[in-house]
């Protein structure tokens, strides 16, 4: 589902509401993915967590 090096728009629930931003997948060992935005520290996301809503390829690929 996730390709390392690709940019995704990732939707997650944080602070009680859904938000989204673009992240580059640094590594993927499902269900865990390591993502990088360039603005904040890298994050590890569990894609089976109820806090993870969805991800789609970003139209802003570099």
RODO-2510 file (C-alpha; in nm, 4 decimals, decimal comma):
residues 62
     n   res          X          Y          Z
     1     x     0,0000     0,0000     0,0000
     2     x     0,2791     0,2460     0,0841
     3     x     0,5861     0,3085    -0,1302
     4     x     0,9020     0,4383     0,0323
     5     x     0,9941     0,7793    -0,1081
     6     x     0,6387     0,8669    -0,2159
     7     x     0,4479     1,1615    -0,0679
     8     x     0,1058     1,0906     0,0838
     9     x    -0,1688     1,3045     0,2294
    10     x    -0,2272     1,1336     0,5623
    11     x    -0,5462     1,1892     0,7623
    12     x    -0,5307     1,1209     1,1365
    13     x    -0,7301     1,2078     1,4455
    14     x    -0,5293     1,4249     1,6830
    15     x    -0,6614     1,6258     1,9732
    16     x    -1,0126     1,4949     1,9137
    17     x    -1,0489     1,6096     1,5535
    18     x    -0,9381     1,4914     1,2125
    19     x    -0,6502     1,6674     1,0449
    20     x    -0,4275     1,5948     0,7491
    21     x    -0,0943     1,6921     0,5989
    22     x     0,1564     1,5692     0,3437
    23     x     0,4282     1,3271     0,4528
    24     x     0,6966     1,1277     0,2731
    25     x     0,7160     0,7602     0,3666
    26     x     1,0688     0,6869     0,4894
    27     x     1,0112     0,3189     0,5699
    28     x     0,7193     0,0784     0,5737
    29     x     0,6957    -0,2413     0,7744
    30     x     0,3201    -0,2724     0,7870
    31     x     0,1290    -0,1958     0,9911
    32     x     0,3948     0,0605     1,0891
    33     x     0,5148     0,3383     0,8623
    34     x     0,7805     0,5989     0,9333
    35     x     0,6944     0,9361     0,7826
    36     x     0,8763     1,2678     0,7393
    37     x     0,7397     1,6140     0,6687
    38     x     1,0560     1,8212     0,6812
    39     x     0,8972     2,0546     0,9374
    40     x     0,8561     1,8267     1,2393
    41     x     1,0443     1,5231     1,3714
    42     x     0,9873     1,1926     1,1925
    43     x     0,6868     0,9975     1,3167
    44     x     0,5976     0,6319     1,3308
    45     x     0,2324     0,5649     1,2580
    46     x     0,0419     0,2440     1,3203
    47     x    -0,1922     0,2196     1,0221
    48     x    -0,4221    -0,0181     1,2147
    49     x    -0,4779     0,2394     1,4909
    50     x    -0,8237     0,3980     1,5149
    51     x    -0,6423     0,7337     1,5048
    52     x    -0,5296     0,6618     1,1477
    53     x    -0,8130     0,7547     0,9113
    54     x    -0,6721     0,7187     0,5589
    55     x    -0,3868     0,8004     0,3218
    56     x    -0,3797     0,8884    -0,0443
    57     x    -0,1013     0,9758    -0,2834
    58     x    -0,0390     1,3472    -0,2666
    59     x    -0,0805     1,5502    -0,5844
    60     x     0,2346     1,7381    -0,4726
    61     x     0,4906     1,4702    -0,5654
    62     x     0,8447     1,5990    -0,6115
***
